């Protein structure tokens, strides 16, 4: 297994924390999430969980006024990079809803206590950090030896940067350099 948390992305991080609640509602501020299965057991690719994960990912994002930038589903963990795209959105509520939905689907498939109790999250600090997070997500299956290249892994996706697709932002931040 690769080092967690990866030092390139979390140089000084020692334990999980939560940002201030308003930080999860900042429009176009990307937040990187990582959650592991309990005991790091390889349960996320069983049965219909990948298909349900994808549906819950996109449904919860829409319901919480968020958009997904990139994501990867691994056998024992998930990484999601997402942001709020309009006022009233909440990226933390999105991710917690995603975890709960996947846990309920797993329970119906006979997999109890799916997730570890907590998860990691953090803001990306600048455009370079954002690109590193995207590359980390896309290359995760390769680094774990599951495939030769990201295009071979069926449970990974880069969807783009939402602020590039919306000319007028709600907070005046166009993030043109990202």
Helices and strands as residue ranges (DSSP letters): G 21-25, E 31-36, G 38-40, H 49-63, E 66-73, E 77-84, H 91-108, E 120-123, H 127-143, G 150-152, E 156-158, H 162-165
